[in-house]
């Protein structure tokens, strides 16, 4: 099971958790599109920015030219 609310509240401001409901131990395989988008968004954060800005979006739309 996911950690308790109390445990999560004690995390550093430089940490953030996002639960992928349809995933088990391997979210990178179970929900690859969501995981990859979160990873890309994390890597694009400005240096020193808190990962708490990251949000799990319902649907990502890519620009197509």
Buried (B, 14 or more C-beta within 10 A) or exposed (E): EEEEEEEEEEEEEEEBEEEBEEBEEEBEEEBEEBBEBBEEBBEEEEEEEEBEEBEBEEEEEEEEE
